[in-house]
Amino acid sequence: MARDIKFLVKDIQDATVNAAREACVTIMNGLVEAGPGYTGEFSSAWYAVEKGQEPGGPRSSDGLYRYDLRNVPKSRFKSSGVWFEIVNGAPHAAEAMDLVPYIYEDFDEQDPVKTQKRGYRRDGATRGDLTGRGPNTSTAPVDWWPTYNVGGALSRDLALGVRRGFGKARGFGK
């Protein structure tokens, strides 16, 4: 019986790792959908890292990035008692998340990978803060980041990812 319990504990640990990884994938894909997407660089820079660690940079800039389990290594979830964060490693992440004022960047105009809104951005405004008619663009609403976090989408994506992860475990779910 002790041997069976030992294997049960291992199965529960494996299922928890799978659930955490699936939740990260679902949340990162939710952030891609909710956030801005001009070139795709920002959408490809989400990482699950141990608290306090730095993420890598953008993976790609050819459209919106689609995350899967290859983007969340199992090794990141082996330590017990360690908290993980999902963070963006794009150089302009704070601007894309409207945490700091937008700084105009002179870059080659191209078709954005998401639908854009046009308007006027006053000096010192954030990326998504557009009013009226004007030459400035935004591919996500000004409040996309707090809306995703506290508007229910983060909780929904977390629950969906955990259900997917536990559902793949032997002896758990269907």
C-alpha positions in Angstrom: 0.0 0.0 0.0 2.8 2.4 0.8 4.2 1.8 -2.7 0.8 2.7 -4.3 0.7 5.9 -2.3 4.2 6.8 -3.5 3.1 6.4 -7.1 -0.1 8.3 -6.4 1.9 11.3 -5.1 4.1 11.2 -8.2 1.0 11.1 -10.4 -0.5 14.1 -8.6 2.8 16.0 -9.0 3.0 15.2 -12.7 -0.6 16.2 -13.2 0.0 19.5 -11.3 3.0 20.3 -13.5 0.9 19.5 -16.7 -1.9 21.7 -15.4 0.5 24.6 -14.7 2.1 24.4 -18.1 -1.3 24.2 -19.9 -2.5 27.2 -17.9 0.5 29.2 -18.9 0.0 28.3 -22.6 -3.7 29.3 -22.4 -3.0 32.5 -20.6 -0.2 33.5 -23.0 -2.5 32.9 -26.0 -5.2 34.9 -24.2 -2.8 37.8 -23.8 -1.9 37.6 -27.6 -5.6 37.9 -28.4 -6.3 40.7 -25.9 -3.1 42.8 -26.5 -1.7 44.9 -29.3 -0.4 43.3 -32.4 1.3 45.6 -34.9 4.2 43.5 -36.1 3.7 40.4 -33.8 7.0 41.1 -31.9 5.1 41.9 -28.6 2.8 38.8 -29.0 5.8 36.5 -29.3 7.6 37.7 -26.2 5.5 36.2 -23.4 7.4 33.8 -21.0 6.7 31.8 -17.9 9.6 32.5 -15.6 10.5 32.0 -11.9 9.6 35.2 -10.0 12.4 37.7 -10.4 14.0 36.1 -13.5 14.2 37.9 -16.8 12.3 36.7 -19.8 13.9 36.2 -23.2 13.2 38.5 -26.1 10.7 38.3 -28.9 10.6 35.0 -30.7 9.2 36.1 -34.0 7.6 39.2 -35.7 5.8 37.6 -38.6 2.2 37.8 -37.3 0.5 36.8 -34.1 2.4 34.2 -32.2 0.6 31.0 -31.1 2.0 29.3 -27.9 2.0 25.6 -27.2 3.6 23.4 -24.6 7.1 23.7 -26.2 7.1 27.3 -25.0 6.8 26.2 -21.3 9.5 23.8 -20.3 8.7 21.2 -17.6 11.9 22.1 -15.8 10.5 25.5 -14.9 7.8 23.8 -12.7 10.0 21.2 -10.9 10.9 23.3 -7.9 8.5 23.2 -5.1 7.3 26.3 -3.4 8.5 28.6 -6.3 6.2 31.2 -7.8 6.1 31.7 -11.5 5.1 34.8 -13.5 4.1 35.3 -17.1 6.0 38.3 -18.3 6.7 40.0 -21.7 10.3 40.4 -22.8 9.7 42.8 -25.7 11.8 45.9 -25.4 8.7 48.0 -25.6 6.5 45.9 -23.3 5.7 48.7 -20.8 4.5 50.9 -23.7 2.5 48.1 -25.3 0.8 47.5 -21.9 0.1 51.2 -21.5 2.1 51.4 -18.3 4.3 54.3 -19.5 3.6 57.1 -22.0 4.1 56.1 -25.7 7.3 57.2 -27.3 7.1 57.7 -31.0 9.3 55.3 -32.9 10.2 56.0 -36.5 9.8 52.6 -38.2 8.8 51.4 -41.6 5.0 51.5 -42.0 3.5 48.1 -42.7 0.1 46.5 -42.4 -0.6 45.6 -38.8 -1.3 42.0 -37.9 -4.4 43.1 -36.0 -7.2 45.5 -36.9 -6.1 49.1 -36.0 -7.9 52.1 -34.7 -6.8 55.5 -35.9 -7.0 58.7 -33.9 -4.9 61.5 -32.3 -2.5 60.7 -29.5 -1.6 63.7 -27.4 1.9 64.2 -26.1 2.5 62.1 -23.0 -0.4 59.8 -23.7 -0.2 56.0 -23.7 -0.2 53.8 -26.8 -3.9 53.1 -26.8 -5.1 56.6 -25.7 -6.4 57.9 -29.0 -9.2 60.5 -29.5 -10.9 61.9 -32.5 -9.4 61.7 -35.9 -5.7 61.6 -36.5 -2.7 59.8 -37.9 -1.8 57.7 -34.9 -2.8 54.0 -34.6 -3.6 51.4 -31.9 -4.3 47.7 -32.3 -5.7 47.2 -28.8 -7.9 49.3 -26.5 -6.1 51.5 -23.9 -7.3 49.4 -21.1 -6.6 45.9 -22.5 -4.1 45.0 -19.8 -6.2 45.7 -16.7 -9.3 44.4 -18.5 -7.6 41.1 -19.2 -6.3 40.8 -15.6 -9.4 41.8 -13.6 -12.2 41.6 -16.2 -12.5 37.8 -15.9 -10.4 36.7 -18.9 -7.3 35.8 -16.8 -9.4 33.7 -14.4 -11.2 32.0 -17.4 -8.0 31.2 -19.1 -6.4 29.9 -15.9 -9.3 27.6 -15.2 -9.4 26.4 -18.8 -5.7 25.6 -18.9 -5.8 23.8 -15.5 -8.7 21.7 -16.7 -6.8 20.8 -19.9 -3.7 19.9 -17.9 -5.5 17.7 -15.4 -7.6 16.2 -18.1 -4.5 14.8 -19.8 -3.2 13.2 -16.6 -3.5 9.4 -16.2 -6.5 8.6 -14.0 -7.7 12.2 -13.8 -10.8 13.6 -15.6 -11.9 12.0 -18.9 
